[in-house]
Amino acid sequence: MKVAVIGGGTMGGALVKSILRARLAAKGDIIVSDVSRERRELARKKYGVAVGDDNAAAVKGVDAVILAIKPQEMDGVMEQISAHLKSQLVISIAAGVSLETICRRLKYGAVVRAMPNTPAQVGRGMTVWTSSKELSAEKYDTARLILSSMGEELHFADERYLDMATAISGSGPAYVFLFIEALIDAGVHIGLPRDTAQKLVIETVAGSAEAMKKMSKHPAELRNMVTSPGGTTSEALLRLESGGLRSLVVNAVTAAYEKAKSIGAKQQG
């Protein structure tokens, strides 16, 4: 498979790394196109792929085009490549830019809109995606292979769920990192060395997520397994609940969802 990745930033690099790791394409079959010379050179040195700054030339003759660029860059890039799309699969990871907008401006139908998250950089991402009705079964399978190379993937037939999922999985790593940071600081506050607190927290969070995944139990049941009546965990949970942790999380996710919708509305306008 020949792939053009337009955008050599963090997520573009994660896609290149994942595609190579999954052996979906060889180094010689991938080209990264970016206006930044620094990012082009980084992609060439780090992954051994071809690089360039001509988007129109990059998409010619490839099987898949991945738009790993910012929403504000989409108009210019789509104008550059639209006349050169013949049978390629197009995957956009630009936040907020709808399928309808992409298909209309590209004058092209074989399009996927996806939202990966930060852990994709280490092969543990969660990518939510949707696809146009014109997408063939073969291209659908190709899109799934590409997106699953970064970790888990989940397809939505209804695009409106993408903004909802973005508020959970797209923004979610930041919520988790904030909690990890706070828990490390709490460990330091009670007297633990920072490196010790960091190791304890990272392994506890990673292990808890893995346990929930493998044990297939409701989080409340797992929480109750840890919590002894009148014990240390019970006391800590009481403080978290009285501080409004649940309502804060709901409010934060709702705010992220509303922001995602407003960004999408601006892009369509």
URZITA-V189268 format. One record per pair of residues at least 12 apart in sequence whose ideal C-beta (glycine too) atoms are under 10 Angstrom apart, sorted by sequence separation. I is the first residue (numbers start at 1). J is the second residue. If there is no record, write none. Layout:
# URZITA-V189268
i:I j:J
i:I j:J
This chain:
# URZITA-V189268
i:3 j:15
i:31 j:43
i:32 j:44
i:39 j:51
i:40 j:52
i:55 j:67
i:65 j:77
i:78 j:90
i:90 j:102
i:99 j:111
i:101 j:113
i:115 j:127
i:116 j:128
i:131 j:143
i:143 j:155
i:184 j:196
i:185 j:197
i:187 j:199
i:3 j:16
i:30 j:43
i:40 j:53
i:90 j:103
i:99 j:112
i:100 j:113
i:114 j:127
i:115 j:128
i:116 j:129
i:131 j:144
i:184 j:197
i:187 j:200
i:5 j:19
i:16 j:30
i:37 j:51
i:55 j:69
i:67 j:81
i:78 j:92
i:92 j:106
i:99 j:113
i:114 j:128
i:115 j:129
i:129 j:143
i:183 j:197
i:184 j:198
i:187 j:201
i:208 j:222
i:211 j:225
i:223 j:237
i:15 j:30
i:16 j:31
i:32 j:47
i:77 j:92
i:98 j:113
i:113 j:128
i:114 j:129
i:115 j:130
i:129 j:144
i:140 j:155
i:154 j:169
i:183 j:198
i:184 j:199
i:186 j:201
i:208 j:223
i:3 j:19
i:16 j:32
i:37 j:53
i:65 j:81
i:78 j:94
i:90 j:106
i:97 j:113
i:113 j:129
i:114 j:130
i:184 j:200
i:185 j:201
i:3 j:20
i:15 j:32
i:27 j:44
i:30 j:47
i:32 j:49
i:33 j:50
i:34 j:51
i:36 j:53
i:77 j:94
i:96 j:113
i:112 j:129
i:113 j:130
i:114 j:131
i:127 j:144
i:129 j:146
i:152 j:169
i:181 j:198
i:183 j:200
i:184 j:201
i:1 j:19
i:30 j:48
i:31 j:49
i:32 j:50
i:33 j:51
i:34 j:52
i:35 j:53
i:59 j:77
i:74 j:92
i:90 j:108
i:95 j:113
i:112 j:130
i:113 j:131
i:129 j:147
i:180 j:198
i:183 j:201
i:184 j:202
i:208 j:226
i:13 j:32
i:30 j:49
i:31 j:50
i:32 j:51
i:33 j:52
i:34 j:53
i:65 j:84
i:78 j:97
i:90 j:109
i:91 j:110
i:92 j:111
i:93 j:112
i:94 j:113
i:96 j:115
i:111 j:130
i:112 j:131
i:113 j:132
i:127 j:146
i:128 j:147
i:182 j:201
i:183 j:202
i:12 j:32
i:27 j:47
i:28 j:48
i:29 j:49
i:30 j:50
i:31 j:51
i:32 j:52
i:33 j:53
i:35 j:55
i:65 j:85
i:74 j:94
i:88 j:108
i:90 j:110
i:91 j:111
i:92 j:112
i:93 j:113
i:94 j:114
i:95 j:115
i:111 j:131
i:112 j:132
i:127 j:147
i:181 j:201
i:3 j:24
i:12 j:33
i:27 j:48
i:28 j:49
i:29 j:50
i:30 j:51
i:31 j:52
i:32 j:53
i:33 j:54
i:34 j:55
i:55 j:76
i:56 j:77
i:59 j:80
i:60 j:81
i:71 j:92
i:73 j:94
i:85 j:106
i:89 j:110
i:90 j:111
i:91 j:112
i:92 j:113
i:93 j:114
i:94 j:115
i:110 j:131
i:111 j:132
i:127 j:148
i:180 j:201
i:183 j:204
i:1 j:23
i:3 j:25
i:12 j:34
i:26 j:48
i:27 j:49
i:28 j:50
i:33 j:55
i:55 j:77
i:58 j:80
i:59 j:81
i:62 j:84
i:72 j:94
i:74 j:96
i:75 j:97
i:85 j:107
i:86 j:108
i:88 j:110
i:89 j:111
i:90 j:112
i:91 j:113
i:92 j:114
i:93 j:115
i:110 j:132
i:125 j:147
i:127 j:149
i:179 j:201
i:180 j:202
i:183 j:205
i:1 j:24
i:2 j:25
i:3 j:26
i:26 j:49
i:27 j:50
i:31 j:54
i:33 j:56
i:55 j:78
i:56 j:79
i:57 j:80
i:58 j:81
i:59 j:82
i:61 j:84
i:65 j:88
i:66 j:89
i:67 j:90
i:68 j:91
i:69 j:92
i:71 j:94
i:74 j:97
i:78 j:101
i:82 j:105
i:83 j:106
i:85 j:108
i:87 j:110
i:88 j:111
i:89 j:112
i:90 j:113
i:91 j:114
i:92 j:115
i:93 j:116
i:109 j:132
i:111 j:134
i:112 j:135
i:125 j:148
i:127 j:150
i:1 j:25
i:2 j:26
i:8 j:32
i:25 j:49
i:33 j:57
i:34 j:58
i:55 j:79
i:56 j:80
i:57 j:81
i:59 j:83
i:60 j:84
i:63 j:87
i:64 j:88
i:65 j:89
i:66 j:90
i:67 j:91
i:68 j:92
i:69 j:93
i:70 j:94
i:71 j:95
i:78 j:102
i:82 j:106
i:83 j:107
i:85 j:109
i:86 j:110
i:108 j:132
i:109 j:133
i:110 j:134
i:111 j:135
i:125 j:149
i:126 j:150
i:127 j:151
i:128 j:152
i:129 j:153
i:130 j:154
i:131 j:155
i:133 j:157
i:180 j:204
i:1 j:26
i:4 j:29
i:5 j:30
i:6 j:31
i:7 j:32
i:8 j:33
i:9 j:34
i:33 j:58
i:55 j:80
i:56 j:81
i:59 j:84
i:60 j:85
i:61 j:86
i:62 j:87
i:63 j:88
i:64 j:89
i:65 j:90
i:66 j:91
i:67 j:92
i:68 j:93
i:69 j:94
i:70 j:95
i:71 j:96
i:72 j:97
i:81 j:106
i:82 j:107
i:83 j:108
i:85 j:110
i:109 j:134
i:110 j:135
i:125 j:150
i:126 j:151
i:127 j:152
i:128 j:153
i:129 j:154
i:130 j:155
i:131 j:156
i:180 j:205
i:2 j:28
i:3 j:29
i:4 j:30
i:5 j:31
i:6 j:32
i:7 j:33
i:8 j:34
i:13 j:39
i:17 j:43
i:31 j:57
i:32 j:58
i:33 j:59
i:54 j:80
i:55 j:81
i:56 j:82
i:58 j:84
i:59 j:85
i:60 j:86
i:62 j:88
i:63 j:89
i:64 j:90
i:65 j:91
i:66 j:92
i:67 j:93
i:68 j:94
i:71 j:97
i:75 j:101
i:78 j:104
i:79 j:105
i:82 j:108
i:85 j:111
i:108 j:134
i:109 j:135
i:110 j:136
i:123 j:149
i:124 j:150
i:125 j:151
i:126 j:152
i:127 j:153
i:128 j:154
i:129 j:155
i:130 j:156
i:131 j:157
i:179 j:205
i:180 j:206
i:2 j:29
i:3 j:30
i:4 j:31
i:5 j:32
i:6 j:33
i:7 j:34
i:8 j:35
i:9 j:36
i:12 j:39
i:16 j:43
i:20 j:47
i:31 j:58
i:56 j:83
i:57 j:84
i:59 j:86
i:61 j:88
i:62 j:89
i:64 j:91
i:65 j:92
i:66 j:93
i:67 j:94
i:70 j:97
i:74 j:101
i:78 j:105
i:79 j:106
i:81 j:108
i:93 j:120
i:109 j:136
i:112 j:139
i:120 j:147
i:123 j:150
i:124 j:151
i:125 j:152
i:126 j:153
i:127 j:154
i:128 j:155
i:129 j:156
i:130 j:157
i:132 j:159
i:1 j:29
i:2 j:30
i:3 j:31
i:4 j:32
i:5 j:33
i:6 j:34
i:7 j:35
i:8 j:36
i:19 j:47
i:20 j:48
i:31 j:59
i:56 j:84
i:60 j:88
i:69 j:97
i:74 j:102
i:77 j:105
i:78 j:106
i:110 j:138
i:111 j:139
i:112 j:140
i:122 j:150
i:123 j:151
i:124 j:152
i:125 j:153
i:126 j:154
i:127 j:155
i:128 j:156
i:130 j:158
i:131 j:159
i:177 j:205
i:1 j:30
i:2 j:31
i:3 j:32
i:4 j:33
i:5 j:34
i:6 j:35
i:7 j:36
i:10 j:39
i:13 j:42
i:17 j:46
i:20 j:49
i:31 j:60
i:55 j:84
i:59 j:88
i:77 j:106
i:78 j:107
i:103 j:132
i:110 j:139
i:114 j:143
i:120 j:149
i:121 j:150
i:122 j:151
i:130 j:159
i:176 j:205
i:8 j:38
i:9 j:39
i:13 j:43
i:16 j:46
i:17 j:47
i:19 j:49
i:67 j:97
i:71 j:101
i:75 j:105
i:78 j:108
i:102 j:132
i:103 j:133
i:110 j:140
i:112 j:142
i:120 j:150
i:121 j:151
i:129 j:159
i:130 j:160
i:8 j:39
i:12 j:43
i:16 j:47
i:31 j:62
i:59 j:90
i:74 j:105
i:99 j:130
i:103 j:134
i:112 j:143
i:116 j:147
i:119 j:150
i:120 j:151
i:130 j:161
i:7 j:39
i:8 j:40
i:16 j:48
i:30 j:62
i:33 j:65
i:74 j:106
i:98 j:130
i:99 j:131
i:100 j:132
i:110 j:142
i:111 j:143
i:112 j:144
i:114 j:146
i:115 j:147
i:119 j:151
i:120 j:152
i:130 j:162
i:8 j:41
i:9 j:42
i:13 j:46
i:16 j:49
i:29 j:62
i:99 j:132
i:110 j:143
i:114 j:147
i:117 j:150
i:119 j:152
i:128 j:161
i:129 j:162
i:176 j:209
i:8 j:42
i:9 j:43
i:13 j:47
i:29 j:63
i:30 j:64
i:32 j:66
i:34 j:68
i:35 j:69
i:93 j:127
i:99 j:133
i:112 j:146
i:116 j:150
i:117 j:151
i:128 j:162
i:8 j:43
i:34 j:69
i:67 j:102
i:112 j:147
i:116 j:151
i:128 j:163
i:130 j:165
i:8 j:44
i:30 j:66
i:32 j:68
i:33 j:69
i:93 j:129
i:99 j:135
i:114 j:150
i:128 j:164
i:129 j:165
i:25 j:62
i:92 j:129
i:116 j:153
i:128 j:165
i:5 j:43
i:8 j:46
i:25 j:63
i:35 j:73
i:91 j:129
i:127 j:165
i:128 j:166
i:8 j:47
i:24 j:63
i:25 j:64
i:67 j:106
i:114 j:153
i:126 j:165
i:24 j:64
i:91 j:131
i:128 j:168
i:8 j:49
i:35 j:76
i:65 j:106
i:114 j:155
i:128 j:169
i:5 j:47
i:35 j:77
i:89 j:131
i:90 j:132
i:126 j:168
i:127 j:169
i:128 j:170
i:8 j:51
i:65 j:108
i:112 j:155
i:113 j:156
i:126 j:169
i:127 j:170
i:5 j:49
i:33 j:77
i:67 j:111
i:125 j:169
i:126 j:170
i:19 j:64
i:65 j:110
i:67 j:112
i:90 j:135
i:3 j:49
i:4 j:50
i:5 j:51
i:64 j:110
i:65 j:111
i:66 j:112
i:67 j:113
i:89 j:135
i:113 j:159
i:126 j:172
i:19 j:66
i:33 j:80
i:67 j:114
i:89 j:136
i:115 j:162
i:126 j:173
i:4 j:52
i:7 j:55
i:33 j:81
i:64 j:112
i:66 j:114
i:68 j:116
i:91 j:139
i:114 j:162
i:115 j:163
i:117 j:165
i:125 j:173
i:6 j:55
i:87 j:136
i:89 j:138
i:90 j:139
i:113 j:162
i:117 j:166
i:16 j:66
i:89 j:139
i:115 j:165
i:119 j:169
i:186 j:236
i:4 j:55
i:15 j:66
i:88 j:139
i:89 j:140
i:91 j:142
i:115 j:166
i:117 j:168
i:118 j:169
i:6 j:58
i:16 j:68
i:87 j:139
i:89 j:141
i:91 j:143
i:117 j:169
i:118 j:170
i:4 j:57
i:5 j:58
i:6 j:59
i:15 j:68
i:89 j:142
i:90 j:143
i:116 j:169
i:117 j:170
i:118 j:171
i:119 j:172
i:120 j:173
i:4 j:58
i:12 j:66
i:14 j:68
i:89 j:143
i:93 j:147
i:115 j:169
i:116 j:170
i:117 j:171
i:118 j:172
i:119 j:173
i:3 j:58
i:4 j:59
i:11 j:66
i:12 j:67
i:13 j:68
i:91 j:146
i:115 j:170
i:117 j:172
i:118 j:173
i:4 j:60
i:12 j:68
i:91 j:147
i:117 j:173
i:118 j:174
i:4 j:61
i:5 j:62
i:11 j:68
i:12 j:69
i:89 j:146
i:117 j:174
i:119 j:176
i:2 j:60
i:4 j:62
i:10 j:68
i:11 j:69
i:118 j:176
i:2 j:61
i:3 j:62
i:4 j:63
i:5 j:64
i:6 j:65
i:7 j:66
i:9 j:68
i:100 j:159
i:118 j:177
i:2 j:62
i:3 j:63
i:4 j:64
i:5 j:65
i:6 j:66
i:7 j:67
i:8 j:68
i:9 j:69
i:99 j:159
i:1 j:62
i:2 j:63
i:3 j:64
i:4 j:65
i:5 j:66
i:6 j:67
i:7 j:68
i:8 j:69
i:9 j:70
i:98 j:159
i:1 j:63
i:2 j:64
i:3 j:65
i:4 j:66
i:5 j:67
i:6 j:68
i:7 j:69
i:98 j:160
i:1 j:64
i:2 j:65
i:3 j:66
i:4 j:67
i:5 j:68
i:6 j:69
i:7 j:70
i:99 j:162
i:5 j:69
i:98 j:162
i:98 j:163
i:7 j:73
i:96 j:162
i:179 j:245
i:6 j:73
i:95 j:162
i:96 j:163
i:95 j:163
i:7 j:77
i:96 j:166
i:179 j:249
i:6 j:77
i:95 j:166
i:6 j:80
i:175 j:249
i:178 j:252
i:6 j:81
i:64 j:139
i:95 j:170
i:15 j:91
i:63 j:139
i:4 j:81
i:66 j:143
i:175 j:252
i:15 j:93
i:64 j:142
i:174 j:252
i:175 j:253
i:14 j:93
i:63 j:142
i:64 j:143
i:66 j:146
i:12 j:93
i:64 j:145
i:66 j:147
i:171 j:252
i:172 j:253
i:175 j:256
i:11 j:93
i:64 j:146
i:124 j:206
i:171 j:253
i:174 j:256
i:4 j:88
i:6 j:90
i:171 j:255
i:172 j:256
i:3 j:88
i:167 j:252
i:168 j:253
i:171 j:256
i:2 j:88
i:3 j:89
i:4 j:90
i:5 j:91
i:6 j:92
i:7 j:93
i:167 j:253
i:170 j:256
i:171 j:257
i:7 j:94
i:167 j:254
i:1 j:89
i:3 j:91
i:167 j:255
i:168 j:256
i:171 j:259
i:164 j:253
i:167 j:256
i:168 j:257
i:171 j:260
i:166 j:256
i:167 j:257
i:170 j:260
i:166 j:257
i:167 j:258
i:164 j:256
i:165 j:257
i:167 j:259
i:163 j:256
i:164 j:257
i:166 j:259
i:167 j:260
i:163 j:257
i:166 j:260
i:167 j:261
i:163 j:258
i:165 j:260
i:166 j:261
i:163 j:259
i:164 j:260
i:163 j:260
i:164 j:261
i:166 j:263
i:18 j:116
i:162 j:260
i:163 j:261
i:166 j:264
i:15 j:114
i:163 j:262
i:163 j:263
i:15 j:116
i:22 j:123
i:160 j:261
i:163 j:264
i:14 j:116
i:18 j:120
i:21 j:123
i:162 j:264
i:17 j:120
i:18 j:121
i:14 j:118
i:17 j:121
i:18 j:122
i:160 j:264
i:11 j:116
i:14 j:119
i:15 j:120
i:17 j:122
i:18 j:123
i:159 j:264
i:11 j:117
i:14 j:120
i:15 j:121
i:17 j:123
i:11 j:118
i:14 j:121
i:18 j:125
i:10 j:118
i:13 j:121
i:14 j:122
i:11 j:120
i:14 j:123
i:10 j:120
i:11 j:121
i:15 j:125
i:10 j:121
i:14 j:125
i:11 j:125
i:24 j:142
i:24 j:145
i:25 j:146
i:24 j:146
i:22 j:145
i:22 j:146
i:24 j:148
i:25 j:149
i:24 j:149
i:19 j:145
i:22 j:148
i:23 j:149
i:19 j:146
i:22 j:149
i:18 j:146
i:21 j:149
i:22 j:150
i:18 j:147
i:20 j:149
i:21 j:150
i:18 j:148
i:19 j:149
i:15 j:146
i:18 j:149
i:19 j:150
i:15 j:147
i:17 j:149
i:18 j:150
i:17 j:150
i:18 j:151
i:15 j:149
i:14 j:149
i:15 j:150
i:14 j:150
i:14 j:151
i:3 j:142
i:11 j:150
i:1 j:142
i:3 j:146
i:1 j:145
i:1 j:146
i:115 j:260
i:96 j:259
i:101 j:264
i:96 j:260
i:104 j:268
i:95 j:260
i:96 j:261
i:102 j:267
i:96 j:262
i:97 j:263
i:98 j:264
i:101 j:267
i:96 j:263
i:97 j:264
i:98 j:265
i:101 j:268
i:95 j:263
i:96 j:264
i:100 j:268
i:101 j:269
i:95 j:264
i:96 j:265
i:97 j:266
i:98 j:267
i:96 j:266
i:97 j:267
i:98 j:268
i:96 j:267
i:97 j:268
i:95 j:267
i:96 j:268
i:94 j:267
i:71 j:263
i:75 j:267
i:71 j:264
i:74 j:267
i:72 j:266
i:71 j:266
i:72 j:267
i:71 j:267
